[in-house]
Amino acid sequence: MSSRCLRALTLAVLSGLVCLDGSAGSPATLDTERVPSAPPRPQVLAPGYANLRFAPPEPGAYRLPVISRAADGGLLDTEGEPVRLHDIYDGRYVILSFIYSSCSDVNGCPLATYVLYRLFQRIARDPALAEQVRLLTLSFDPVHDTPEVMRLYGAGFIGQGAEWVFLTAESEAALDPILASYGQSVTRMPGGGSGEVISHVLRVFLIDREKRVRNIYSTSFLHPDLVLADLQTLVLEAREGTAPRPQDPAVESPRTRELLMQTRHPPLGLPPLPAPPQTSGNTGLTAAKIDLGRRLFFDRRLSANGTLSCAMCHIPTQGYTNHAMSRAVGIGGRSLRRNASSLYNVGHVDPLFPDGRERFLESLTWQELLDLNRMGNRSVAMVLDEIQSASDYRGLFEAAFDGRPAGLETLGEAMATYLRTLVSGQSPFDRWYYGGELGALDASAERGFELFTGRAGCADCHRLGDDHALFTDQRLHNTGIGWAHSMQPQPRRRTLEIVPGVRIEVDLQAVAGTEERPYNDLGHYEVTQDPVDRWRFRTPSLRNVSVTAPYMHDGSLTDLDAVVAYYDRGGHPHPELDERIRPLGLSAQDRADLVAFLHALEGDNLALIEADAAVAPIGMPAGRRSD
């Protein structure tokens, strides 16, 4: 799609010439170009183009946490004059959008421009608000988006009554520190007649008058109604001259609203979430349950000695796993047998646990809480007594569950509700394969995809469909890792990392009796007691796999290079090894291409989920119990 055609499309959308029907509950669609290997289907337009399917929260009824400081930097205005970003902010509320004028993804830069234009129209109708707000569009393609180009780009959207500024930079080198400061991912690749293709993740920033980032919107959450409500909330906060007032439990916070929205509107590449199991009084996913489940997830009081929370093994900033440990550590420092599995998209996983022993998130929660090596609780009552005696939980369960108190069902359901909101899609792969964005993958990742679905055979287990991909067959397989640990002789010497970056080689006979006791992990056999199931483990999803190291059920492979190399050599051959695992004969370039493809499975909203987790309450500090 050429930049001229795209601009015509954008203007048509802005003027109402393209029908975007969101009133009937079905996603708006648009026919677009497709990548050759993708199944043909219409482009699904982002929620921001259609009417909201729910009422936005009332401004001022919730709070917006401070996420970070808004960085400064030198730029150029549309006359080519140097300006500073902070001078443009100038004590205003700012809505900052990074775009480039020839973007070919209708759910990327055109969406950001469309939403800002709708905001421009509505802000212009409120003179008091218009005096305090500045819309800002900054190009991250300074080579092509010169000051003159940005002047022409903005000319079609400028009107009376509100202020919208368009900026560019003198060079990529001048712009890159600003992009890095805002976490705006941009990849420039050679290709096409223009000589360069730009792949990026959509980010729009809400910045307050003190130059602090207060919200970040991605494709799934960018809607003019929601941004306007957040903007008005900041204005009310400043008018009252106080910090954000305490959250009303009956009102959705902006973070909770975004989590809830992504469960209702699956991002590109993911199917709708399976419905939770029907239990007595189950009202489905609600904001109150999400807030309560988040609180429980981070609360160390749910462990027997008050020192361990779920989030201490499933760390949000580390892909909801733990990069530093191959296997998780439980209560009292006990070494566990398995890696802490990532929780991204866990609402789509069935069966649960690496050995497939569970079906429902509600009961998974209790299995973890009652595991004597993990959270250490010896009974359900032990957990519930702690929660029911805690003053900061007073009334929360009753508000979330129509008067029902903390109990076996309600606690499991609250935690499961939060876990179901950890939805992440809209990856570069999704934009390329399902969204038809030809520049979303570089050449190496495209070659990796051909290997993944072809000669390497990865897609035999990590499956993808015509309109979505979970990258798992939800089945259990013997990959050789568990067998090797149980059956192969252990080496006489082992390399140990004593501090980060410092390794020593140890003769195991010299430390006999002091090392960790050997263990076996027989996988699904421990569930069924059927010898056929020895060393079988569930196929994990590969979404966000680049941020969820280490790998395999025991965390024995430290990076994606090691994973690809393991399967390339055919794993550990033995009679029960899955027949699909065989030597592949990949070249070094093939292996690099597969790793590049796996990196392209990273969702576009990880920073937003991490930001939500960063402001979660964490319960009492260690050593203090509830009152």
Secondary structure by P-SEA (a helix, b strand, c coil): ccaaaaaaaaaaaaaccccccccccbbbbbbbbbcccccccccccccccccccccccccccccccccccbbbbbbcccccbbbbccccccccccbbbbbbccccccccaaaaaaaaaaaaaaaaacaaaaacbbbbbbbcccccccaaaaaaaacccccccbbbbbbccccccccaaaaaaacbbbbbbbbccccbbbbbbbbbbbbccccccccccccccccaaaaaaaaaaaaaaaaacccccccccccccaaaaaaaaaaaccccccccccccccccccccccaaaaaaaaaaaaccccccccccccccccccccccccccccccccccccccccccccccccccccccccccccccaaaaaaaaaacccccccccaaaaaaaaaacccccaaaaaacccccccaaaaaaaaaaaaaacccccccccccccccccccccaaaaaaaaaaaccccccccccccccccccccccccccaaaaaacccccccbbbbbccccbbbbbcccccccccccbbbbbcccccccccccccccccccccccccccccccccccccaaaaaaaaaaccccccccccccccccccaaaaaaaaaaaaacccccaaaaaaaaaacccccccccccc
